[in-house]
Amino acid sequence: MYFLYRTRYIQTELGFHERLFVAVLTSKATLNTLAVAVNKTVAHHFPRLLYFTGLRSAKVPHGMVLVAHGDERPIWLMYETMNYIHQHFGSDYDWFYIMQDDTYAQAEQVKALVTHLSINQDVYLGRAEEFIGGDEQARYCHGGFGYLLSRSLLLKLHPHLDSCRNEILSVRPDEWLGRCIIDFLGITCVSQLQGQHYRTYELAKNTEPEKEEEEDFQAALAVHPVSDMTLMYRLHKQFSRIQLDRVYQEIQDLQMQIRNLTALTPAEQHLFSCPDGSPKCELSGASKADVSEIIESAVEQLNRLYQPLLRFSKRQLLNGYRRFDPTRGMEYTLDLLLEAATQKGHSHVLAKRVSLVRPLSKVEIIPMPYVTEATRVQLVLPLTVQDLDFVANFLDMFAMNTLDTHDNALLTLLFIYHPYDAQRVGQMDVFAGVKAMVGELEKRYADVKIPWISVKTEVPSQVKLMDIVSKKHPVDTLFFLASVWTEINMEFLNRCRMNTISNWQVFFPVHFQEFNPALVYRGEQTASSNTDFLRDGHFDRHSFAEACFYNSDYMTARTKLAADILDRDEVLESMEVFDVFLHYSGLHLFRAVEPGLVQKYTLRSCNPRLSEELYHRCVLSNLEGLASRSHLAMALFEQEQANST
């Protein structure tokens, strides 16, 4: 097995952002007390945390990254902090959490909160407070309980910070920031957003955290005010205990569910994740040999550990699971019923859980060539008469996600005429409507040209079509072979660039195919495309229609194929571009699920003139794309119910 090493991080090259940045507002007076307590309790739970102060003490506590602005005025500190965050981290993080050093924040809950919020919305989230004598509708986020800002809000706010500093008068920095956001962006602080609650708890004087049993306290994301270091440590201890109790309770609940299910499981050993997609199949063949070998190894290691006092022998495999970790190997957890015999001949049957790993062998690190997102992508779109209803949507998405964004991508259309339609093209061109759409796009975008190539054939072999396109482009062209149902977006085009490397690797993404909405929703409202778009569908492993590769690599592999088949061109009708690279290139073939390629449901037209294998794959793709097993079962059940009434 090979691990590929890159000279740069793909995440950096594509401009992806880290999740969360945390800023702690402190002071010279509390830097060595409360700020240190924050650093020792929750700082290591956050991916990036900085401390901001007006004036610094002579010595900065160990392990703390401190930014001193040179002025202790609260408003100035807030102004400079927001400027600093924007300048140094505004392009690197999606979320910015601002808190004071007299705040105890449950770090894991803060991190969980941002994973449930959309980054495409301007967010100002915290404990909403009314302005004194101000608008009843306007709210600011109380700084003592921390607050969350989205990257989009920070970017919009930054140009107005100077105006806010000069025009807004306030004693409290949190009120000043809240007024700035409201006056210039029209956004008020909220305590609830997208179904997520920002829960806080205000500590009374002389509070004893160990005795706090209120539900509001236990559910709090942030607690304030924390008067001294000792109280901070006590709060951390209490919340850690609460979290530990929750974990233990979850474990007990899961164990109870497992015990309740044990009576329903079959007596023989079965797999519950089967190669053919069945929910259950008998443990046999290589899987049975694998599990048997692991059990033997487990018993052998137990005997090596406990002999001569005890000797174990296997009675029964109760249950277990295995999973593949690409960094370690195959991991196993087994519950075994064992018989333990002592030196005196006494024996006892007991259940024991063992964990083992079958490590990877011969792991090798090899250098990976560097590629860049500046590479131009040449999209190739084959079109038949059956595709005409979907072309308009394809061109709209191409214009919106590449032309409007000035992405470095071009498009070539491949019109596939049936011989009958080709003879009548002078009287009625079946692709006239598509050509008109292309003309409108070229008028709208003056510097864009979308060429097309016309081909006459009854059997649109993917390899034959690619041969025609290949000859009309330079050898260093990066092709993306698309389908008319593909919705082009910048996210995928970047992955196409990064995953395709000349003379090294080609990329065959597995697109996500949505199920038939008539079967999935049955008249109900469809799922939101923003939040549930990967729920009601599946990754179509039968489709090889999309591919990213360099023309030079295709030409090299195609030359080897030509030498192999000589003049038997009919062989090409049973092949796809994937087969060409698989059998004749020697390159890495990267085949991976691609959530950036989402296709709406449609019943594809399967050409019976293609090879039996290609036709069969097309039919399977249509069948498996109808709906999940549960959706199909529900549809059959409802149909039977309707027929019986």
C-alpha positions in Angstrom: 0.0 0.0 0.0 1.3 3.5 -0.8 0.8 6.8 0.9 1.2 9.8 -1.3 3.2 12.8 -0.1 2.5 16.3 -1.3 4.9 19.2 -1.2 2.1 21.5 -0.1 -1.2 21.1 1.7 -4.2 20.8 -0.6 -6.3 22.6 2.0 -4.0 25.7 1.7 -3.9 25.6 -2.1 -7.7 25.6 -2.4 -8.3 28.3 0.3 -10.2 26.0 2.7 -10.7 27.5 6.2 -10.1 26.2 9.7 -13.2 25.9 11.8 -12.7 28.0 14.9 -10.5 30.8 16.3 -10.8 31.9 19.9 -9.9 35.3 21.3 -9.6 35.9 25.1 -9.7 39.5 26.3 -7.5 39.9 29.3 -5.7 42.7 31.1 -2.3 43.4 32.8 -4.0 42.9 36.2 -5.5 39.5 35.4 -3.0 38.1 32.9 -1.2 36.0 35.6 -4.3 34.8 37.3 -7.6 34.4 35.4 -6.0 34.2 32.0 -3.6 31.5 33.2 -6.6 29.6 34.6 -8.3 29.8 31.2 -5.1 28.5 29.6 -4.9 25.6 31.9 -8.5 24.5 31.8 -10.0 25.0 28.3 -7.3 26.5 26.0 -5.9 23.1 24.8 -9.4 22.0 23.7 -9.5 24.8 21.1 -7.6 24.6 17.8 -6.3 28.2 18.0 -6.5 30.6 20.9 -4.8 34.0 21.5 -4.9 36.4 24.4 -5.4 40.1 23.8 -4.5 42.8 26.3 -3.9 46.6 26.4 -0.6 46.5 28.4 1.5 43.4 29.1 3.2 42.5 32.3 7.0 42.1 32.4 6.8 38.3 31.9 4.3 36.4 29.7 3.1 33.2 31.3 4.5 30.0 29.7 2.5 28.5 26.9 0.3 31.6 26.1 0.3 33.6 22.9 -0.3 37.2 23.8 -1.0 40.3 21.7 -0.6 43.6 23.5 -2.1 46.7 21.9 -0.4 49.3 24.2 -3.6 50.9 25.6 -5.8 49.7 28.4 -9.0 51.6 27.3 -11.7 48.9 26.9 -13.1 50.3 23.6 -9.7 50.7 22.1 -8.8 47.2 23.1 -11.9 45.9 21.4 -11.3 48.0 18.3 -7.7 46.9 18.0 -8.6 43.2 18.7 -11.2 43.1 15.9 -8.7 44.8 13.5 -6.0 42.3 14.4 -8.3 39.3 14.0 -9.4 40.5 10.6 -5.9 41.2 9.4 -4.2 38.0 10.6 -7.0 35.4 10.7 -9.9 36.7 8.7 -9.2 34.6 5.7 -8.2 31.4 7.6 -11.2 30.7 9.9 -14.9 30.3 9.5 -15.9 31.2 13.1 -14.5 33.6 15.7 -15.3 33.2 19.4 -14.7 36.2 21.6 -14.6 35.7 25.4 -13.2 37.4 28.5 -10.8 35.8 31.0 -13.5 35.8 33.7 -15.6 33.5 31.5 -15.7 29.7 31.8 -16.6 28.2 28.4 -17.3 24.6 27.8 -14.9 24.2 24.9 -16.3 21.0 23.5 -19.8 22.4 23.4 -18.5 25.6 21.6 -16.9 23.4 19.0 -20.0 21.3 18.6 -22.1 24.5 18.3 -20.2 25.8 15.2 -20.4 22.4 13.5 -24.2 22.8 13.5 -24.3 26.3 12.0 -24.2 27.3 8.4 -21.2 29.4 7.4 -23.2 31.1 4.7 -25.0 33.3 7.1 -24.0 36.4 9.0 -24.0 35.2 12.6 -23.8 37.3 15.8 -24.7 34.8 18.5 -24.4 35.0 22.3 -26.4 36.1 25.4 -28.7 38.9 24.0 -29.0 41.9 26.2 -31.0 45.1 25.8 -29.2 48.5 25.4 -29.9 50.9 28.2 -32.5 53.4 27.0 -32.1 52.1 23.4 -34.3 50.5 20.8 -36.4 47.6 22.3 -35.7 45.5 19.2 -31.9 45.9 19.2 -29.7 43.6 21.2 -26.0 43.2 21.8 -24.1 40.1 23.0 -23.0 40.3 26.6 -19.1 40.0 26.5 -19.0 38.2 29.9 -20.7 35.1 28.4 -18.7 35.1 25.1 -20.2 35.4 21.6 -19.7 34.0 18.2 -19.1 35.8 15.0 -19.1 34.3 11.5 -16.4 35.0 9.0 -18.8 36.7 6.6 -19.9 39.1 9.3 -16.3 39.9 10.3 -15.5 40.7 6.7 -18.5 43.0 6.3 -17.9 44.7 9.6 -14.2 45.5 9.1 -14.6 48.5 6.8 -16.8 50.2 9.4 -14.6 49.8 12.5 -13.0 53.2 12.1 -16.4 54.9 11.8 -17.6 53.1 14.8 -14.6 54.1 16.8 -15.1 57.8 16.0 -18.9 58.0 16.1 -20.2 55.5 18.7 -19.8 56.4 22.4 -20.0 53.7 24.9 -18.5 52.6 28.2 -18.7 48.9 27.7 -16.8 47.3 24.8 -19.4 44.6 24.1 -22.1 47.4 23.8 -19.9 49.3 21.5 -19.3 46.3 19.2 -23.0 45.5 19.3 -24.0 49.0 18.4 -21.4 49.0 15.6 -22.8 45.8 14.1 -26.4 47.0 14.4 -25.8 50.5 13.0 -23.7 49.5 10.0 -24.9 45.9 9.2 -28.4 45.9 10.6 -27.7 42.6 12.5 -28.7 42.2 16.1 -27.5 39.7 18.7 -29.5 36.5 19.0 -29.4 33.6 21.5 -30.9 31.1 19.2 -30.1 30.4 15.6 -30.7 27.5 13.2 -32.2 25.4 16.0 -29.1 25.9 18.2 -29.3 27.6 21.6 -26.5 29.6 23.2 -27.1 28.6 26.8 -25.5 30.6 29.6 -25.5 30.7 33.4 -24.8 33.7 35.7 -22.9 32.8 38.8 -24.1 34.2 42.1 -21.7 35.3 44.8 -20.1 32.6 46.9 -21.3 29.9 44.4 -20.2 26.4 45.1 -20.1 24.6 41.7 -20.1 21.2 43.3 -23.6 21.8 44.7 -25.1 23.3 41.5 -27.7 20.9 40.3 -29.9 23.2 38.2 -30.5 22.1 34.7 -29.5 25.6 33.4 -26.1 25.2 35.0 -25.4 21.8 33.7 -26.5 22.7 30.1 -24.6 26.0 30.1 -22.2 26.7 27.3 -20.6 29.7 29.1 -20.6 30.7 32.8 -19.9 34.2 34.2 -18.6 35.9 36.3 -15.6 33.8 37.5 -14.0 35.8 40.3 -10.8 34.0 40.8 -8.5 31.1 39.6 -9.7 28.6 42.2 -13.3 29.1 41.1 -12.3 28.5 37.5 -10.6 25.2 38.4 -13.6 24.1 40.4 -15.9 24.9 37.6 -13.8 22.9 35.2 -13.7 20.0 37.5 -17.5 20.0 38.0 -18.3 20.3 34.3 -15.8 17.6 33.5 -17.6 15.4 36.0 -20.9 16.2 34.4 -19.6 15.3 31.0 -18.1 12.1 32.3 -21.4 11.1 33.9 -23.1 11.7 30.5 -20.6 9.5 28.7 -21.1 6.7 31.3 -24.8 6.9 30.9 -24.6 6.7 27.1 -22.4 3.6 27.5 -24.9 2.0 29.8 -27.8 2.8 27.4 -25.9 1.3 24.5 -25.1 -1.8 26.6 -28.7 -2.2 27.4 -29.7 -1.9 23.8 -27.1 -4.5 22.8 -28.4 -6.9 25.5 -32.0 -6.4 24.3 -31.0 -7.2 20.7 -29.0 -10.3 21.6 -32.1 -12.4 21.9 -33.1 -11.4 18.4 -29.8 -12.3 16.7 -29.4 -15.6 14.8 -27.7 -18.5 16.4 -25.1 -18.9 13.7 -22.4 -16.3 12.9 -23.4 -13.7 10.4 -22.1 -10.6 8.8 -24.3 -7.5 9.0 -22.4 -5.6 6.3 -22.4 -7.7 3.1 -20.7 -7.1 -0.2 -24.0 -7.3 -2.2 -25.7 -4.8 0.1 -27.8 -7.3 1.9 -28.5 -6.5 5.6 -27.3 -10.0 6.7 -25.3 -12.8 5.2 -23.6 -15.9 6.5 -20.0 -15.6 7.7 -18.1 -17.6 5.1 -15.2 -17.7 2.8 -12.4 -15.3 3.3 -14.3 -13.3 5.9 -14.8 -16.5 8.0 -11.1 -17.4 7.6 -10.1 -13.9 8.6 -12.2 -13.9 11.8 -11.1 -17.5 12.7 -7.5 -16.5 12.4 -8.0 -13.4 14.6 -9.8 -15.5 17.3 -6.9 -18.0 17.3 -4.5 -15.1 17.7 -6.5 -13.6 20.5 -6.6 -16.9 22.5 -2.9 -17.5 21.9 -2.0 -14.1 23.2 -4.2 -14.5 26.3 -2.6 -17.9 27.0 0.9 -16.3 26.6 -0.1 -13.6 29.0 -1.7 -15.7 31.8 0.0 -19.1 31.6 0.8 -21.1 33.7 -1.8 -19.8 36.1 -4.7 -20.0 33.6 -5.2 -21.6 30.2 -8.0 -20.3 27.9 -9.9 -22.2 25.2 -12.5 -20.8 22.9 -16.1 -21.8 23.4 -18.0 -19.3 21.2 -17.8 -16.0 19.4 -20.5 -13.8 20.9 -20.3 -10.8 18.6 -17.8 -8.3 17.3 -17.0 -5.8 14.7 -14.1 -4.9 12.4 -13.2 -1.7 10.5 -10.3 -0.6 8.3 -8.1 2.2 9.3 -6.0 3.3 6.4 -3.2 4.5 8.8 -3.1 1.3 10.8 -4.8 -1.6 9.3 -7.8 -3.8 10.1 -9.1 -3.2 13.6 -11.1 -5.9 15.5 -13.1 -5.9 18.7 -14.5 -9.3 19.7 -16.6 -10.5 22.6 -15.5 -14.1 23.2 -17.0 -16.8 25.4 -13.9 -18.6 26.9 -13.3 -21.5 29.2 -10.5 -20.7 31.7 -8.8 -23.7 33.4 -6.5 -23.4 36.4 -3.4 -25.5 37.2 -5.5 -27.5 39.7 -8.0 -28.5 37.0 -10.8 -26.2 37.9 -12.5 -24.5 35.0 -14.8 -21.5 34.6 -16.7 -20.0 31.6 -16.4 -16.3 31.2 -17.0 -13.6 28.6 -14.0 -11.4 27.6 -13.7 -8.5 25.2 -10.5 -8.4 23.2 -9.2 -5.7 20.7 -6.7 -6.5 18.0 -5.3 -5.0 14.9 -4.0 -6.6 11.7 -1.3 -4.0 10.7 -0.6 -2.8 7.3 2.6 -4.3 5.8 5.3 -2.6 3.7 4.0 0.9 3.9 6.0 3.2 1.6 6.1 7.0 1.4 6.6 8.2 -2.2 6.9 11.8 -3.4 3.8 13.3 -5.0 4.2 15.9 -7.8 2.9 19.4 -7.1 -0.1 20.7 -9.0 -1.9 24.0 -8.7 -5.5 25.2 -8.9 -4.5 27.7 -11.7 -4.6 24.8 -14.2 -7.2 25.3 -16.9 -9.9 22.6 -17.0 -11.4 21.7 -20.4 -14.9 20.4 -19.9 -16.1 18.0 -22.6 -19.9 17.4 -22.7 -21.2 14.6 -25.0 -24.9 15.2 -26.0 -27.5 13.0 -27.6 -31.1 13.7 -28.5 -32.2 12.1 -25.2 -30.2 14.7 -23.3 -31.9 17.8 -24.8 -34.2 18.4 -21.8 -31.3 18.7 -19.4 -28.9 20.9 -21.4 -30.4 24.3 -20.3 -29.8 23.5 -16.6 -26.2 22.3 -17.3 -25.4 25.6 -19.2 -27.0 27.7 -16.4 -24.9 26.0 -13.7 -21.8 26.3 -15.9 -22.3 30.0 -16.4 -23.1 30.7 -12.8 -20.3 28.7 -11.2 -17.5 29.2 -13.8 -18.1 32.1 -16.1 -19.5 34.4 -13.4 -16.7 33.5 -11.0 -14.1 33.7 -13.7 -12.9 30.2 -13.0 -10.2 29.0 -15.4 -12.5 26.5 -17.2 -13.6 26.1 -20.8 -16.4 24.0 -22.4 -16.6 22.0 -25.6 -19.9 20.4 -26.7 -20.0 17.1 -28.6 -23.2 16.8 -30.6 -23.9 13.1 -31.3 -26.2 12.8 -34.3 -28.0 9.6 -35.2 -27.5 8.9 -38.9 -31.2 9.6 -39.6 -31.0 13.0 -37.9 -27.7 13.8 -39.6 -29.3 13.4 -43.0 -32.0 15.9 -42.1 -29.8 18.5 -40.4 -30.4 21.0 -43.3 -34.2 20.9 -42.8 -34.3 20.3 -39.0 -31.3 20.4 -36.7 -32.2 18.5 -33.5 -29.5 20.5 -31.7 -30.6 23.9 -33.0 -32.0 24.9 -29.6 -28.7 24.0 -27.9 -26.7 26.0 -30.4 -29.0 29.0 -29.8 -28.4 28.8 -26.0 -24.6 28.7 -26.7 -25.0 31.8 -28.9 -26.8 33.6 -26.0 -24.0 32.7 -23.6 -21.4 34.0 -26.0 -23.3 37.3 -26.3 -23.5 37.6 -22.5 -19.9 36.8 -22.0 -18.0 38.6 -24.8 -14.6 36.9 -24.1 -16.1 33.4 -24.0 -16.2 30.9 -26.9 -18.0 27.6 -26.6 -17.0 25.4 -29.6 -18.9 22.3 -30.6 -18.0 19.2 -32.5 -20.6 17.2 -34.5 -20.3 13.4 -34.8 -22.6 10.9 -36.6 -22.9 7.5 -35.1 -25.4 4.9 -33.9 -23.1 3.7 -31.1 -21.7 6.6 -29.1 -18.6 4.8 -27.8 -17.0 6.9 -25.1 -13.5 6.0 -26.3 -14.3 6.8 -30.0 -15.8 10.2 -28.9 -12.7 11.0 -26.8 -10.4 10.1 -29.7 -12.0 12.9 -31.7 -11.8 15.5 -28.9 -8.2 14.5 -28.0 -7.0 15.3 -31.5 -8.4 18.8 -31.4 -6.6 19.9 -28.1 -3.0 20.3 -27.0 -1.3 17.5 -25.3 -1.1 19.3 -21.9 -4.9 19.8 -21.8 -6.6 18.8 -18.5 -9.9 17.2 -19.5 -13.0 16.9 -17.4 -15.3 14.5 -19.2 -18.8 15.5 -17.9 -22.4 14.3 -18.3 -25.4 16.5 -19.0 -26.7 15.8 -15.5 -23.5 17.1 -13.8 -23.9 20.4 -12.0 -20.6 22.1 -12.4 -19.2 23.9 -9.3 -15.8 25.4 -8.3 -15.4 23.0 -5.4 -15.3 20.0 -7.7 -13.2 21.7 -10.4 -10.5 22.4 -7.8 -10.6 18.7 -6.7 -10.4 17.7 -10.4 -7.2 19.8 -10.6 -5.7 18.6 -7.4 -6.4 14.9 -7.9 -5.2 14.7 -11.5 -1.5 14.7 -12.1 0.2 14.5 -15.5 2.0 11.2 -16.0 1.1 10.1 -12.5 -2.6 9.9 -11.7 -6.1 10.1 -13.2 -9.3 10.9 -11.3 -12.7 9.1 -11.7 -15.1 10.6 -9.3 -18.2 8.8 -8.1 -21.1 11.2 -8.3 -24.0 11.4 -5.8 -27.3 10.4 -7.4 -30.5 11.7 -5.8 -33.3 9.2 -5.5 -36.7 9.4 -7.3 -38.6 12.1 -5.3 -41.9 10.4 -6.2 -40.8 7.3 -4.2 -38.8 9.1 -1.5 -41.2 11.8 -0.5 -44.5 10.5 -1.9 -46.1 14.0 -2.1 -44.4 15.3 1.0 -42.1 18.4 1.0 -38.6 17.6 -0.3 -35.5 18.0 1.8 -33.6 21.2 1.9 -30.8 21.2 -0.7 -28.5 23.0 1.8 -28.7 20.6 4.7 -29.9 17.2 3.5 -28.6 17.0 0.0 -26.6 13.9 0.7 -29.4 12.1 2.6 -31.9 10.9 0.0 -29.7 9.4 -2.6 -26.5 7.3 -3.1 -23.1 7.4 -4.7 -23.5 5.7 -8.0 -20.6 3.2 -8.2 -21.9 1.9 -11.6 -21.3 5.1 -13.4 -17.9 6.0 -15.0 -19.2 8.9 -17.0 -17.2 11.6 -15.3 -13.4 11.6 -15.5 -10.5 14.0 -15.1 -7.2 13.3 -17.0 -4.5 14.9 -19.1 -4.6 14.6 -22.8 -1.0 13.4 -22.9 -1.8 10.5 -20.6 -4.9 9.6 -22.7 -2.9 9.6 -25.9 -0.2 7.4 -24.4 -2.7 4.8 -23.2 -4.6 5.0 -26.4 -1.5 4.3 -28.5 -0.9 1.1 -26.4 -4.6 0.1 -26.9 -4.3 0.6 -30.6 -1.3 -1.7 -30.8 -3.2 -4.3 -28.8 -6.4 -4.4 -30.8 -4.9 -3.6 -34.2 -7.8 -2.7 -36.6 -10.6 -4.3 -34.5 -12.4 -1.0 -33.8 -15.6 -2.9 -32.7 -13.7 -3.7 -29.4 -13.9 0.0 -28.5 -17.7 -0.3 -28.2 -17.2 -2.5 -25.1 -14.8 -0.1 -23.4 -15.0 3.2 -21.5 -12.2 5.7 -20.9 -11.8 4.1 -17.5 -10.9 0.8 -19.1 -8.3 2.4 -21.3 -6.5 3.8 -18.3 -7.0 0.7 -16.2 -5.4 -1.7 -18.7 -3.1 0.4 -20.8 -1.7 3.3 -18.8 0.2 2.1 -15.7 -1.0 5.3 -13.9 -2.6 5.6 -10.5 -6.4 5.4 -10.9 -8.0 7.5 -8.1 -11.6 6.4 -7.8 -13.4 8.1 -4.9 -16.9 9.4 -3.9 -17.4 13.0 -4.8 -20.0 15.0 -2.7 -19.3 18.0 -4.9 -21.0 16.2 -7.9 -24.7 15.9 -7.1 -27.1 14.9 -9.8 -30.9 15.2 -9.8 -32.8 12.0 -10.4 -33.6 11.1 -14.0 -34.2 7.8 -15.7 -31.2 7.4 -18.0 -31.5 6.0 -21.5 -29.5 2.8 -21.9 -28.3 2.2 -25.4 -28.7 -1.5 -26.2 -26.2 -1.3 -29.0 -23.4 -0.9 -26.5 -21.7 -4.0 -25.0 -23.6 -6.2 -22.7 -21.5 -5.1 -19.7 -22.0 -1.4 -20.3 -25.7 -1.8 -20.9 -26.0 -3.9 -17.8 -24.2 -1.3 -15.7 -26.5 1.4 -17.0 -29.6 -0.6 -16.1 -28.3 -1.3 -12.6 -27.5 2.4 -12.2 -31.2 3.2 -13.0 -32.5 0.5 -10.7 -30.4 1.3 -7.7 -31.1 5.0 -8.3 -34.8 4.6 -7.8 -34.8 4.7 -4.0 -33.4 3.0 -0.9 -34.6 -0.3 0.4 -36.7 1.3 3.1 -38.3 3.8 0.6 -39.1 0.9 -1.8 -40.5 -1.2 1.0 -42.7 1.7 2.2 -44.0 2.3 -1.4 -44.9 -1.4 -1.8 -46.6 -1.4 1.6 -48.7 1.7 0.8 -49.6 0.2 -2.6 -50.7 -3.1 -0.9 -52.7 -1.1 1.6 -54.4 0.9 -1.2 -55.2 -2.3 -3.2 -56.7 -4.0 -0.1 -59.2 -1.2 0.5 
